[in-house]
C-alpha cells in the first residue's frame, strides 16, 4: 500500500510540474487532435435519448437488465442451489461435475440459459442504436469535414504560439513570502477603513492607520504628513490678538 501511495504521489507530482508541457498542443499531433475533435463532434450530434427508443426495444432492454440482476443476486446469495462443494483434500476420482451431488446442480444450466436469453435484450438495443446513429453521423460528418483545413491551421498556429511563448518560472519561497507581505500591506488599509466606517469612527483615524501601513511598505513618514496637515489648521482669527502678534514676531525672528 505504501509503495502504491508513493508511486501515485510521484505521478501526480510530475503531472503537476509538467502540466503545461503535457497539455500543450503540438505540431506533430495535429492530425490526431483533429480526429479526436471530429469524433467528439459526431458523438455530440448523435446523442441518444430514451424517449426515441421504440417500445419493443425498451421492453427487451429493461426486462433483460432486471432479469440479469435477479439471476446474479440468486447465484451470489444462494450459491448452494446452483453449485456443489469439493474440498482440496477429496479424491479427484470422486469428483462429479453434474447432478444433485455434483459441482453443477440441475438448476445451474437453467440459470445460465436464462441469463444468455436475457442478454439478448442488450444485443437488440445495441443493433437498433447502431442503425439509428448512421444517419445523424453521416450528416454530422458532412458538416464537420469542410472545417478541417481551417481548424488545423488554427490549431497549428496555437501550437506555434505556445512553443514560442516563454514558460512561466515558479517563484522562489523568498519571493512568495515577499509577495504575501506586500499583499497584506495593501489589504490592511482597506480593512482598517471598512472597520472604522462600520464602527462610526472618525475618518481621520482610518486615514492615519492607512498612512502608517503605507509608511511600513516604503511610503513617506506619517508624522511628517500629520505635521504638515496640522500646521495651517490654526488661524489668526481663532486666537487672541496678543498671541497672534507674538506668533508673528517669532516667525520673523526665525526667518
Residue pairs with C-beta under 8 A, 6 or more apart in sequence:
15 22
20 167
20 168
24 159
24 162
24 163
25 33
25 155
25 158
25 159
25 162
26 159
27 156
27 159
27 160
27 163
30 152
30 155
30 156
30 159
31 152
33 155
34 148
34 151
34 152
34 155
37 151
38 141
38 144
38 148
41 140
41 144
42 137
42 140
42 141
42 144
44 140
45 136
45 137
45 139
45 140
45 143
46 133
46 136
46 137
46 140
48 129
48 132
48 133
50 58
52 132
53 61
53 125
53 128
54 128
57 124
57 125
57 128
60 120
60 121
60 124
60 125
61 121
61 122
61 124
61 125
62 121
63 118
63 121
64 118
64 119
64 120
64 121
64 122
65 118
65 121
65 122
67 114
67 115
67 118
68 115
68 118
68 119
71 111
71 114
71 115
71 118
74 81
74 82
74 111
75 82
75 111
81 105
81 107
82 104
82 105
82 107
82 108
82 111
83 103
83 104
83 105
83 108
84 96
84 101
84 102
84 103
84 104
84 105
86 95
86 103
95 103
96 102
96 103
97 103
97 104
98 104
98 106
99 105
99 106
100 106
171 179
182 217
185 213
185 214
185 216
185 217
186 217
188 209
188 210
188 213
189 206
189 209
189 210
189 213
189 214
192 206
192 209
192 210
192 213
193 206
193 207
193 209
193 210
195 206
196 202
196 203
196 205
196 206
196 209
197 203
197 206
208 222
208 226
211 219
211 222
211 225
212 222
214 220
214 222
215 221
215 222
236 244
236 247
239 247
